[in-house]
Amino acid sequence: MPAEYAPLAIRTRAAALATASNWIFTFLVVEITPVSINSIGWRTYIYFCVFNFCFLPLIYFFYPETQWLSLEQIDKLFTGDKIMLRWDPAMGVPGDAPDAVHDEKISTAEHSESPKADERA
């Protein structure tokens, strides 16, 4: 997500920081879990569940929707005084599906043809 949300000028640094923090927190979980299981047993997973459920409303309400938006349009979400959580239609139509999705639809359509049609040709 930081690669999408960060402005172009700092996108690589944001992605590097996100990757580093991901690995640091993964390391912490790996180090804390065995000690916690030895101390409180199966109840260790209760606090993991609590943390996960606390993040669900935060993600739903505070992360901007970027589906079907180009990187340039995502940059526009973060310009100005306030971050927009949804694409404003006044900023222009985001367009149809991105090229990658369009290409995927074409390639799956090509592969869905029956092999018997190729044998007859």
N, C-alpha and C positions, 0 to 999 in steps of 0.2 A: 504494500500500500504506500509506503513512503516514496517509492519511485513514481507513483501516479500523483501523489498529493504535493510533492515538493516542486517549487518553481524550477524551471529549466536551469537556472544559474547554479543551483545547489543540489540538483537531483542526484548526482553521483555520490556526493558526501552524505546526503540523507539516506541513500540506500546502504552505504557502508556502515553508517551509525546504526541503522535498523538491524542489519545483519549481525553486527557486533553485540548489540543489546539482546537480540534473540538468543545467541549462543551463550551469553553470560547468564541469562535467566534460565536457560535449559540446564546449564551446569549447576546452578543453585538448586533447581528442582531435583536433579540427580543426586546431589550431595545431601539434601535435607530429607528426602523421602525415606531412605533406609533407617536413619536415626529416628524419624517420626514413627515409622512402623514398629520399630523396637520399643518405643516409649508408649504409644497409645494404640497400637494395633490398627485394626480396620478403620477406626475413626479418623485416621489420616486422610482418607478420601472424602470425608465430610467437608473439611475446609477447602479442598480442591473444588468440590461441587459449589460451595458458597461463593468462592471467587468467580467461577465460571458464570453462575447465575447473576452475579453483580455486573459482569461485563456485558451481558445481553442487552439490557436497556441502554447502556452507554453507547454501544455500537449502533443499535437501531436508531436512536434519537440524535446522535452527534456525529456520525460518520457520513460525509456527503456521498450521494449516489453517483457513481461514475459509469454505470452501464451504458453502452452505446455512445459514449463521449470520446472524442479524440483527446490526445494529450494537450493540445492547444486549448480546447474547450475546458478541460480540467483546470488548466492554468487560470482561465477566466473566473472559475468558481472562487479562487483565492485572491483575486485582485479586488482592490477597494477597501473600504473601512471594515466590512464585515464579511465573514466567510459564508457563502451560500450553501445550504444543504441540499438544494434541488436546482436543476437547470431551469433558468428563467426563459420562457418562450420568447420574450422580447429580445434576448441576446442572439436569436437566430435559431433555426431548426438544426438540431444535432445531426440530422440525416438518418439514413437507413443504417442497417447493420454495418459494422466496420468491415474492411476488405477481408480480414482474416476469417471472419465468420462467414462472409459471402463465399470465399474460396473453399471453406470447409463444406458448405452446402453443395457447391458444384462438385467437389471431389467425391462426396458421398453419393451424389446422384449418378456420377459416372460409374462408381463401383457397384451400384445397386442394379445395374442392367443384368439381365440373365446371361450366363455364359453360353447358353445354347444359341443366342443370337450371334455371338462371335464365331461360333463353329460353323454356322450356315454361311457366313460371308466369305 
